[in-house]
Amino acid sequence: MPQPPTKPLEHEHTPEAIARRLRQDNDHSLLGDFVLGAVDGTITTFAIVSGVAGAGLSTGVALVLGLANVLADGFSMAVGNYLKARSDHEVLARFRAIEERHIDREPEGEREEIRQIYLAKGFEGPVLEEIVNTITQERKRWVDTMLTEEWGLQLVPGRPWLAGVVTFTAFVLAGSLPLAPLALAMYLTPQQTFLSSAVCTALTFLAIGAIRGRLTSRPLLPAALETLLVGGSAAALAYLVGLLLRGFTGME
C-alpha cells in the first residue's frame, strides 16, 4: 500500500543551516516593526474614513483628517517604537552591569544560579557540573547566560532609529491605501467612494495578515482573516460612533 507523502519540514537541519537560523533567531525582527506600523496605520486611517462617513461629513474632510493622521500619528508611533528600542538597550545594559557586579562580589552565588537553572532543565551530576564550569570559565558567556536564562532578555535588541523608520514607513504606506479612493471622489458617489475605500482596506488587512502569519509561522489564511476581522471591527466601531454622533455635525 503506497505511503502518503511526507510533509516537508519547516527548515533544514544541516549544521550550516542550524547555525544560520540560530543567529537569525537572536536578531531583532524588523518585519515585526513593519507589521506593527502597517496594522495600526490601516486601522486608524480607515477608522477616520468610517467615522466621517457615518457622520455624513464630506469626502474632503475625510481626506484632510486622514492625511493629517497618517503623518502625525505615524510619526508619533515611530517615535514611540524608537524610544522602546532605546529602552531595550538601556535595560540590557543595566542588567549586564548588575550581573557583572554580582559575579565580582558573589561568584559562588552566581555559579549556584547557573547550577539551579540547568538543574531545572534536567541536568544533574557530573554533566551538570561540567556545564556550570564551561559557562563560568568565560566571563562574557557567563553574563550572557544570566541575561537570557535568568532575566529573559534578548542579547541583540533592535536598532532604535531603524525600528522607528520601518514603523513610520509601514504606517504611511498602509495608512494611505484607504485614502486612495478619496482622491477620485469627484468621479464617484459618496457611497461608491466609501465602498472603494473599504475594499482597499480589506485587501490591505489581508496582505498584512498574511505577512503576520509568515512572521509567526501560522497558516496564512487564518492569520489574514483574523487581521481582517480585528481591523474591520475597529472600522465598524468608528462608523457606529460617527453615526450616533451625526446630529452634532448639523448634517442631518
C-alpha positions in Angstrom: 0.0 0.0 0.0 1.6 3.3 -1.0 2.5 5.6 1.8 1.1 9.2 1.9 3.7 11.8 1.0 5.6 13.1 4.0 5.0 16.8 4.8 8.3 18.7 4.4 9.9 20.2 7.5 9.8 23.9 8.1 13.6 24.3 7.8 16.8 22.4 7.1 18.9 20.6 9.7 22.4 20.7 8.3 25.0 22.2 10.7 25.3 25.3 8.5 21.6 25.8 8.3 21.2 25.4 12.0 23.9 27.9 12.8 22.5 30.4 10.4 18.9 30.0 11.8 20.1 30.4 15.4 21.9 33.6 14.5 18.8 34.9 12.9 16.6 34.0 15.8 18.8 36.2 18.1 18.3 39.2 15.8 15.5 41.7 16.2 12.8 41.2 13.6 12.2 44.4 11.5 9.3 42.5 10.0 7.6 42.8 13.3 8.1 46.6 13.3 6.7 46.7 9.8 3.6 44.7 10.7 3.0 46.8 13.8 3.1 50.1 11.8 1.1 48.7 8.9 -1.8 47.4 11.1 -2.0 50.5 13.2 -1.8 52.8 10.1 -4.6 50.9 8.3 -6.9 50.7 11.2 -6.6 54.3 12.4 -6.9 55.8 8.9 -9.9 53.7 7.8 -11.5 54.4 11.2 -11.3 58.1 10.3 -12.9 57.4 6.9 -15.6 55.3 8.6 -16.3 57.9 11.3 -16.6 60.7 8.7 -18.9 58.6 6.5 -21.0 57.6 9.5 -21.3 61.3 10.5 -22.3 62.2 6.9 -19.3 64.6 6.5 -17.8 65.4 3.2 -15.1 63.4 1.4 -12.8 66.4 1.7 -13.0 66.3 5.5 -12.1 62.6 5.5 -9.1 63.3 3.2 -7.8 66.1 5.3 -8.2 64.2 8.6 -6.8 61.0 7.0 -3.7 62.7 5.7 -3.1 64.5 9.0 -3.5 61.2 10.8 -1.1 59.3 8.5 1.7 61.8 9.0 1.2 62.9 12.7 0.1 59.6 14.1 2.7 57.7 12.0 5.4 60.0 13.3 4.1 59.6 16.9 4.2 55.8 16.6 7.6 55.8 15.1 8.9 57.9 18.0 7.3 55.5 20.4 8.9 52.5 18.8 12.3 54.3 18.7 12.0 55.0 22.4 11.0 51.4 23.1 14.1 50.1 21.2 16.3 52.6 23.2 14.7 51.4 26.4 15.5 47.8 25.4 19.2 48.7 25.0 19.2 50.6 28.3 17.6 47.7 30.2 20.1 45.2 28.7 23.0 47.5 29.7 21.5 47.9 33.2 21.2 44.2 33.9 24.5 43.4 32.3 26.1 45.8 34.8 24.2 44.1 37.6 25.4 40.7 36.6 29.0 41.9 36.2 28.9 43.3 39.7 27.3 40.2 41.2 30.0 38.0 39.6 32.7 40.2 41.1 31.2 40.2 44.6 29.4 36.8 44.8 31.0 34.5 42.2 29.9 31.3 44.1 26.4 32.6 44.4 26.3 33.3 40.7 27.7 29.8 39.9 24.9 28.4 42.0 22.4 30.3 40.0 23.8 28.7 36.8 23.6 25.3 38.5 20.0 25.8 39.6 19.0 27.0 36.1 20.4 23.9 34.4 19.2 21.6 37.2 15.7 22.8 36.3 16.4 21.8 32.7 17.0 18.2 33.8 20.8 18.1 34.0 22.4 16.6 37.1 25.6 15.0 38.5 28.9 15.3 36.6 27.2 16.6 33.4 25.6 19.5 35.4 29.0 20.4 37.0 30.7 20.3 33.6 28.0 22.7 32.2 28.5 25.1 35.1 32.3 25.0 34.8 32.2 25.5 31.0 29.8 28.5 31.2 31.6 30.2 34.1 35.1 29.8 32.6 34.4 32.6 30.2 33.0 35.9 31.7 31.0 37.1 28.7 29.4 33.7 28.2 28.6 33.7 31.9 27.0 37.1 31.9 25.1 36.4 28.6 23.7 33.2 30.0 22.4 35.0 33.1 20.8 37.7 30.9 19.0 35.2 28.7 18.2 32.5 31.3 17.6 34.5 34.4 16.2 37.7 33.1 14.8 36.5 29.7 16.4 39.4 27.8 17.3 39.5 24.1 21.0 40.0 23.6 20.6 41.8 20.3 17.8 44.4 20.6 16.7 46.3 17.5 18.5 49.4 16.3 16.3 52.3 17.6 16.5 54.5 14.5 15.9 51.7 12.1 12.9 50.5 14.1 11.4 54.0 14.0 12.0 54.4 10.2 10.5 51.0 9.4 7.4 51.7 11.6 6.8 55.1 10.1 7.3 53.8 6.5 4.8 51.0 7.1 2.3 53.3 8.8 2.4 55.8 5.9 2.3 53.2 3.1 -0.5 51.1 4.6 -2.4 54.0 6.1 -2.5 55.8 2.7 -4.3 53.0 0.9 -7.8 53.6 2.5 -7.4 57.2 1.4 -6.6 56.5 -2.2 -10.2 56.2 -3.5 -10.9 59.6 -1.9 -8.7 61.2 -4.5 -11.2 60.1 -7.1 -14.3 61.3 -5.2 -15.3 63.7 -7.9 -15.9 60.7 -10.2 -17.8 58.6 -7.6 -20.8 58.9 -5.4 -20.1 59.1 -1.6 -21.3 55.5 -1.3 -19.0 54.3 -4.0 -16.1 56.2 -2.5 -16.7 54.7 0.9 -17.1 51.2 -0.6 -13.9 51.6 -2.6 -12.0 52.6 0.5 -13.5 49.7 2.4 -12.3 47.2 -0.3 -8.8 48.7 -0.4 -8.7 48.5 3.4 -9.9 44.9 3.4 -7.2 43.9 0.9 -4.6 45.7 2.9 -5.7 43.8 6.1 -5.5 40.5 4.3 -2.0 41.3 3.0 -0.8 42.4 6.4 -2.3 39.3 8.0 -0.6 37.1 5.5 2.8 38.7 6.3 2.0 38.4 10.0 1.2 34.7 9.5 4.5 34.3 7.8 6.3 36.0 10.7 4.6 33.8 13.3 4.7 30.6 11.2 0.9 30.4 11.2 -1.2 29.3 8.3 -1.6 32.4 6.1 -5.3 32.3 5.5 -6.4 32.2 9.2 -3.9 34.9 10.1 -5.1 37.1 7.2 -8.8 36.6 8.2 -8.1 37.3 11.8 -6.4 40.6 10.9 -9.3 41.5 8.6 -11.8 40.7 11.4 -9.9 42.8 14.1 -9.4 45.7 11.7 -12.9 45.5 10.4 -14.3 45.6 13.9 -12.3 48.8 14.7 -13.7 50.4 11.5 -17.2 49.3 12.3 -16.9 50.8 15.7 -15.7 54.1 14.3 -18.6 54.1 11.7 -21.1 53.5 14.5 -19.7 56.3 16.7 -19.9 58.7 13.7 -23.5 57.6 13.0 -24.6 58.0 16.6 -23.0 61.5 16.8 -24.2 62.6 13.4 -26.7 65.0 15.0 -23.8 67.1 16.4 -22.4 67.8 12.9 -25.5 69.5 11.6 -25.6 67.1 8.6 -28.9 65.5 9.3 
